[in-house]
């Protein structure tokens, strides 16, 4: 483990970009306390309105009634204010671009010109499309780039030699398997945002319908918006996603599903849902797209499902073999503790923040 230099308390400015988005929570916010405990001085700043204000339907959102142009101006001013005292910090760590607008390119340049060591963190294929030109203008000057997987690292390495993969991880002190099973039918679950369920859930429709004719189980959907599926013969239940119930709802699943289409954008995803299921001792069945194929070891802590036949086969395998389900869940937990925990990621961060 890397140790800090004596008598030197390094100062870090964290810019997560949002309060509640998964990227901000799992890439930045959950490291605030571990960094402080490791001897760093940490300041965290978020622009107002934050990057995720459009998606925060669960919270009181006064920004919805304000015209977009005015919101953009307010956010830009707020973002500039966040950078008012850069020289007091040793490092600035930003999750994605400071303002998610391809036309606003000067904020990252302000950070770099200040002389502070600028670390750019990202966990989605944000370089695909209009953002690529913006990113290519400042990424070469970053002190480090910390992508969430090898696919993103391949892009980053074309622009900068200082690249270290930091996988998306969970706090294994909070994400713990429960010692009892909630009474009721077998629960097969999918968790995701309303922006992704229109792409992911159709992959599972025929699968869940087919299995429902043969087996008695409940299909659980956890999301910020009810997709209101009406699948033939399926006993489904919708659970509204909330920060305070996220872990509890996932704990009571028996099997976790993470379907994806195979596209350049999906290959950039960092497998958060699979990691969450596995941390809670649930086998994860995934489309082996991008890092999913690495997170889940086929037949050990979950299954790789390439097509509908695979999804049906491997879900049914677990339905019919409860002992295998339990054993895979235990293996899944071990995997997360060793490779996808906050402690694991903190060791990588400490090797950068010297």
PELINGI-V945503 format. One record per residue. N is the residue number from 1. RES is the residue in one small letter. SS is DSSP state (A for helix, B for strand, O for the rest). OMEGA is omega in whole degrees, 0 to 359 (NA if undefined). NEAR is the number of other C-alpha atoms within 12 Angstrom. Layout:
n->N res->RES ss->SS omega->OMEGA near->NEAR
n->N res->RES ss->SS omega->OMEGA near->NEAR
This chain:
n->1 res->x ss->O omega->181 near->15
n->2 res->x ss->O omega->179 near->15
n->3 res->x ss->O omega->177 near->20
n->4 res->x ss->O omega->176 near->24
n->5 res->x ss->O omega->180 near->14
n->6 res->x ss->O omega->175 near->10
n->7 res->x ss->O omega->180 near->9
n->8 res->x ss->O omega->179 near->14
n->9 res->x ss->O omega->183 near->23
n->10 res->x ss->O omega->183 near->28
n->11 res->x ss->B omega->183 near->29
n->12 res->x ss->B omega->172 near->35
n->13 res->x ss->B omega->179 near->38
n->14 res->x ss->B omega->179 near->40
n->15 res->x ss->B omega->183 near->43
n->16 res->x ss->O omega->178 near->41
n->17 res->x ss->O omega->181 near->38
n->18 res->x ss->O omega->178 near->37
n->19 res->x ss->O omega->192 near->30
n->20 res->x ss->O omega->181 near->29
n->21 res->x ss->O omega->180 near->28
n->22 res->x ss->A omega->181 near->36
n->23 res->x ss->A omega->180 near->34
n->24 res->x ss->A omega->184 near->35
n->25 res->x ss->A omega->188 near->27
n->26 res->x ss->A omega->180 near->36
n->27 res->x ss->A omega->185 near->44
n->28 res->x ss->O omega->190 near->47
n->29 res->x ss->A omega->185 near->35
n->30 res->x ss->A omega->177 near->31
n->31 res->x ss->A omega->183 near->37
n->32 res->x ss->A omega->183 near->30
n->33 res->x ss->A omega->176 near->20
n->34 res->x ss->A omega->177 near->24
n->35 res->x ss->A omega->178 near->32
n->36 res->x ss->A omega->180 near->23
n->37 res->x ss->A omega->179 near->15
n->38 res->x ss->O omega->174 near->26
n->39 res->x ss->O omega->178 near->24
n->40 res->x ss->O omega->171 near->31
n->41 res->x ss->B omega->189 near->26
n->42 res->x ss->B omega->173 near->29
n->43 res->x ss->B omega->180 near->30
n->44 res->x ss->B omega->181 near->32
n->45 res->x ss->O omega->180 near->33
n->46 res->x ss->O omega->179 near->35
n->47 res->x ss->O omega->177 near->32
n->48 res->x ss->O omega->353 near->29
n->49 res->x ss->O omega->184 near->32
n->50 res->x ss->O omega->186 near->31
n->51 res->x ss->O omega->188 near->34
n->52 res->x ss->O omega->187 near->29
n->53 res->x ss->A omega->180 near->29
n->54 res->x ss->A omega->183 near->23
n->55 res->x ss->A omega->186 near->25
n->56 res->x ss->O omega->180 near->27
n->57 res->x ss->O omega->183 near->22
n->58 res->x ss->O omega->187 near->18
n->59 res->x ss->O omega->175 near->18
n->60 res->x ss->O omega->187 near->12
n->61 res->x ss->O omega->182 near->17
n->62 res->x ss->A omega->183 near->15
n->63 res->x ss->A omega->186 near->25
n->64 res->x ss->A omega->184 near->18
n->65 res->x ss->A omega->182 near->13
n->66 res->x ss->O omega->179 near->16
n->67 res->x ss->O omega->185 near->12
n->68 res->x ss->A omega->182 near->15
n->69 res->x ss->A omega->179 near->12
n->70 res->x ss->A omega->178 near->16
n->71 res->x ss->A omega->181 near->24
n->72 res->x ss->A omega->179 near->25
n->73 res->x ss->A omega->179 near->20
n->74 res->x ss->A omega->181 near->21
n->75 res->x ss->A omega->179 near->30
n->76 res->x ss->A omega->178 near->29
n->77 res->x ss->A omega->179 near->22
n->78 res->x ss->A omega->180 near->24
n->79 res->x ss->A omega->178 near->34
n->80 res->x ss->A omega->179 near->27
n->81 res->x ss->A omega->178 near->19
n->82 res->x ss->A omega->185 near->30
n->83 res->x ss->O omega->189 near->35
n->84 res->x ss->O omega->187 near->18
n->85 res->x ss->O omega->187 near->21
n->86 res->x ss->A omega->188 near->29
n->87 res->x ss->A omega->176 near->21
n->88 res->x ss->A omega->182 near->22
n->89 res->x ss->O omega->173 near->28
n->90 res->x ss->O omega->182 near->31
n->91 res->x ss->B omega->167 near->36
n->92 res->x ss->B omega->178 near->43
n->93 res->x ss->B omega->180 near->46
n->94 res->x ss->B omega->172 near->45
n->95 res->x ss->B omega->184 near->41
n->96 res->x ss->O omega->182 near->39
n->97 res->x ss->O omega->188 near->42
n->98 res->x ss->O omega->172 near->48
n->99 res->x ss->O omega->184 near->39
n->100 res->x ss->O omega->180 near->30
n->101 res->x ss->O omega->185 near->23
n->102 res->x ss->O omega->182 near->22
n->103 res->x ss->O omega->182 near->18
n->104 res->x ss->O omega->187 near->25
n->105 res->x ss->O omega->190 near->25
n->106 res->x ss->A omega->185 near->23
n->107 res->x ss->A omega->178 near->33
n->108 res->x ss->A omega->179 near->40
n->109 res->x ss->A omega->176 near->27
n->110 res->x ss->A omega->180 near->28
n->111 res->x ss->A omega->182 near->39
n->112 res->x ss->A omega->181 near->31
n->113 res->x ss->A omega->179 near->19
n->114 res->x ss->O omega->181 near->22
n->115 res->x ss->O omega->178 near->21
n->116 res->x ss->O omega->179 near->29
n->117 res->x ss->B omega->187 near->34
n->118 res->x ss->B omega->180 near->42
n->119 res->x ss->B omega->182 near->41
n->120 res->x ss->B omega->183 near->42
n->121 res->x ss->B omega->176 near->44
n->122 res->x ss->B omega->186 near->46
n->123 res->x ss->O omega->175 near->42
n->124 res->x ss->O omega->180 near->36
n->125 res->x ss->O omega->183 near->32
n->126 res->x ss->O omega->180 near->33
n->127 res->x ss->O omega->179 near->31
n->128 res->x ss->O omega->180 near->20
n->129 res->x ss->O omega->190 near->13
n->130 res->x ss->O omega->183 near->15
n->131 res->x ss->A omega->187 near->23
n->132 res->x ss->A omega->181 near->22
n->133 res->x ss->A omega->179 near->19
n->134 res->x ss->A omega->181 near->28
n->135 res->x ss->A omega->183 near->40
n->136 res->x ss->A omega->181 near->26
n->137 res->x ss->A omega->181 near->23
n->138 res->x ss->A omega->181 near->32
n->139 res->x ss->A omega->178 near->39
n->140 res->x ss->A omega->182 near->26
n->141 res->x ss->A omega->180 near->28
n->142 res->x ss->O omega->176 near->35
n->143 res->x ss->O omega->176 near->32
n->144 res->x ss->B omega->170 near->36
n->145 res->x ss->B omega->183 near->41
n->146 res->x ss->B omega->177 near->43
n->147 res->x ss->B omega->184 near->40
n->148 res->x ss->O omega->179 near->41
n->149 res->x ss->O omega->186 near->38
n->150 res->x ss->A omega->179 near->29
n->151 res->x ss->A omega->178 near->32
n->152 res->x ss->A omega->179 near->36
n->153 res->x ss->A omega->179 near->34
n->154 res->x ss->A omega->176 near->24
n->155 res->x ss->A omega->184 near->31
n->156 res->x ss->A omega->183 near->36
n->157 res->x ss->O omega->175 near->23
n->158 res->x ss->O omega->185 near->17
n->159 res->x ss->O omega->187 near->25
n->160 res->x ss->O omega->180 near->26
n->161 res->x ss->O omega->182 near->19
n->162 res->x ss->O omega->182 near->25
n->163 res->x ss->B omega->175 near->33
n->164 res->x ss->O omega->178 near->31
n->165 res->x ss->O omega->171 near->36
n->166 res->x ss->O omega->183 near->37
n->167 res->x ss->O omega->171 near->43
n->168 res->x ss->O omega->187 near->44
n->169 res->x ss->O omega->175 near->46
n->170 res->x ss->B omega->176 near->42
n->171 res->x ss->O omega->185 near->32
n->172 res->x ss->O omega->172 near->30
n->173 res->x ss->O omega->177 near->18
n->174 res->x ss->O omega->179 near->21
n->175 res->x ss->O omega->182 near->30
n->176 res->x ss->O omega->175 near->30
n->177 res->x ss->O omega->176 near->34
n->178 res->x ss->O omega->185 near->23
n->179 res->x ss->O omega->180 near->12
n->180 res->x ss->O omega->177 near->13
n->181 res->x ss->O omega->177 near->18
n->182 res->x ss->O omega->181 near->16
n->183 res->x ss->O omega->177 near->10
n->184 res->x ss->O omega->181 near->13
n->185 res->x ss->O omega->174 near->21
n->186 res->x ss->B omega->183 near->30
n->187 res->x ss->B omega->177 near->34
n->188 res->x ss->B omega->190 near->44
n->189 res->x ss->B omega->171 near->41
n->190 res->x ss->B omega->178 near->45
n->191 res->x ss->B omega->180 near->45
n->192 res->x ss->O omega->181 near->39
n->193 res->x ss->O omega->179 near->28
n->194 res->x ss->A omega->179 near->24
n->195 res->x ss->A omega->180 near->17
n->196 res->x ss->A omega->186 near->24
n->197 res->x ss->A omega->179 near->28
n->198 res->x ss->A omega->178 near->22
n->199 res->x ss->A omega->187 near->21
n->200 res->x ss->A omega->185 near->26
n->201 res->x ss->A omega->178 near->36
n->202 res->x ss->A omega->178 near->22
n->203 res->x ss->A omega->186 near->30
n->204 res->x ss->A omega->188 near->39
n->205 res->x ss->A omega->182 near->28
n->206 res->x ss->A omega->180 near->22
n->207 res->x ss->A omega->183 near->32
n->208 res->x ss->A omega->177 near->39
n->209 res->x ss->A omega->181 near->29
n->210 res->x ss->A omega->181 near->24
n->211 res->x ss->A omega->182 near->33
n->212 res->x ss->A omega->178 near->27
n->213 res->x ss->O omega->185 near->18
n->214 res->x ss->O omega->188 near->17
n->215 res->x ss->O omega->180 near->25
n->216 res->x ss->O omega->179 near->23
n->217 res->x ss->B omega->179 near->31
n->218 res->x ss->B omega->178 near->28
n->219 res->x ss->B omega->185 near->39
n->220 res->x ss->B omega->175 near->36
n->221 res->x ss->B omega->178 near->37
n->222 res->x ss->B omega->184 near->39
n->223 res->x ss->B omega->178 near->34
n->224 res->x ss->O omega->179 near->27
n->225 res->x ss->O omega->181 near->25
n->226 res->x ss->O omega->179 near->24
n->227 res->x ss->O omega->177 near->29
n->228 res->x ss->O omega->178 near->18
n->229 res->x ss->O omega->178 near->24
n->230 res->x ss->O omega->185 near->19
n->231 res->x ss->O omega->186 near->23
n->232 res->x ss->O omega->175 near->16
n->233 res->x ss->O omega->186 near->22
n->234 res->x ss->O omega->173 near->26
n->235 res->x ss->O omega->185 near->26
n->236 res->x ss->B omega->178 near->30
n->237 res->x ss->B omega->178 near->27
n->238 res->x ss->B omega->175 near->25
n->239 res->x ss->B omega->180 near->28
n->240 res->x ss->B omega->178 near->25
n->241 res->x ss->O omega->172 near->29
n->242 res->x ss->O omega->181 near->25
n->243 res->x ss->O omega->186 near->21
n->244 res->x ss->O omega->180 near->13
n->245 res->x ss->O omega->185 near->17
n->246 res->x ss->A omega->184 near->27
n->247 res->x ss->A omega->182 near->30
n->248 res->x ss->A omega->180 near->24
n->249 res->x ss->A omega->180 near->34
n->250 res->x ss->A omega->180 near->45
n->251 res->x ss->A omega->185 near->34
n->252 res->x ss->O omega->170 near->34
n->253 res->x ss->O omega->173 near->43
n->254 res->x ss->O omega->181 near->42
n->255 res->x ss->B omega->179 near->47
n->256 res->x ss->B omega->182 near->49
n->257 res->x ss->B omega->175 near->49
n->258 res->x ss->B omega->177 near->47
n->259 res->x ss->O omega->176 near->43
n->260 res->x ss->O omega->167 near->40
n->261 res->x ss->O omega->179 near->29
n->262 res->x ss->O omega->179 near->24
n->263 res->x ss->O omega->179 near->16
n->264 res->x ss->A omega->181 near->20
n->265 res->x ss->A omega->181 near->21
n->266 res->x ss->A omega->179 near->30
n->267 res->x ss->A omega->179 near->31
n->268 res->x ss->O omega->181 near->34
n->269 res->x ss->O omega->189 near->41
n->270 res->x ss->O omega->169 near->42
n->271 res->x ss->O omega->185 near->44
n->272 res->x ss->A omega->184 near->38
n->273 res->x ss->A omega->178 near->42
n->274 res->x ss->A omega->180 near->51
n->275 res->x ss->A omega->179 near->49
n->276 res->x ss->A omega->178 near->50
n->277 res->x ss->A omega->187 near->51
n->278 res->x ss->A omega->178 near->54
n->279 res->x ss->A omega->181 near->44
n->280 res->x ss->O omega->176 near->44
n->281 res->x ss->O omega->178 near->41
n->282 res->x ss->O omega->173 near->48
n->283 res->x ss->B omega->181 near->54
n->284 res->x ss->B omega->173 near->56
n->285 res->x ss->B omega->189 near->52
n->286 res->x ss->B omega->162 near->47
n->287 res->x ss->O omega->185 near->40
n->288 res->x ss->O omega->181 near->35
n->289 res->x ss->O omega->178 near->32
n->290 res->x ss->O omega->186 near->31
n->291 res->x ss->O omega->178 near->36
n->292 res->x ss->A omega->181 near->40
n->293 res->x ss->A omega->179 near->32
n->294 res->x ss->A omega->182 near->29
n->295 res->x ss->A omega->182 near->45
n->296 res->x ss->O omega->173 near->45
n->297 res->x ss->O omega->187 near->28
n->298 res->x ss->B omega->177 near->25
n->299 res->x ss->O omega->182 near->25
n->300 res->x ss->O omega->180 near->26
n->301 res->x ss->O omega->180 near->39
n->302 res->x ss->B omega->180 near->45
n->303 res->x ss->B omega->172 near->43
n->304 res->x ss->B omega->182 near->37
n->305 res->x ss->O omega->184 near->34
n->306 res->x ss->O omega->184 near->25
n->307 res->x ss->O omega->182 near->24
n->308 res->x ss->A omega->181 near->24
n->309 res->x ss->A omega->178 near->19
n->310 res->x ss->A omega->180 near->23
n->311 res->x ss->A omega->181 near->34
n->312 res->x ss->A omega->183 near->31
n->313 res->x ss->A omega->188 near->22
n->314 res->x ss->A omega->173 near->33
n->315 res->x ss->A omega->180 near->43
n->316 res->x ss->A omega->177 near->30
n->317 res->x ss->A omega->180 near->24
n->318 res->x ss->A omega->177 near->35
n->319 res->x ss->A omega->185 near->28
n->320 res->x ss->A omega->183 near->18
n->321 res->x ss->O omega->183 near->15
n->322 res->x ss->A omega->178 near->19
n->323 res->x ss->A omega->177 near->14
n->324 res->x ss->A omega->178 near->27
n->325 res->x ss->A omega->181 near->35
n->326 res->x ss->A omega->181 near->29
n->327 res->x ss->A omega->178 near->22
n->328 res->x ss->A omega->178 near->36
n->329 res->x ss->A omega->178 near->42
n->330 res->x ss->A omega->178 near->29
n->331 res->x ss->A omega->180 near->31
n->332 res->x ss->A omega->179 near->41
n->333 res->x ss->A omega->179 near->38
n->334 res->x ss->A omega->179 near->29
n->335 res->x ss->A omega->183 near->35
n->336 res->x ss->A omega->179 near->44
n->337 res->x ss->A omega->185 near->30
n->338 res->x ss->A omega->188 near->22
n->339 res->x ss->A omega->185 near->29
n->340 res->x ss->O omega->179 near->40
n->341 res->x ss->B omega->176 near->36
n->342 res->x ss->A omega->179 near->36
n->343 res->x ss->A omega->179 near->30
n->344 res->x ss->A omega->181 near->27
n->345 res->x ss->A omega->180 near->35
n->346 res->x ss->A omega->177 near->34
n->347 res->x ss->A omega->177 near->27
n->348 res->x ss->A omega->179 near->28
n->349 res->x ss->A omega->182 near->37
n->350 res->x ss->A omega->178 near->27
n->351 res->x ss->A omega->178 near->20
n->352 res->x ss->A omega->186 near->29
n->353 res->x ss->O omega->183 near->33
n->354 res->x ss->O omega->NA near->25
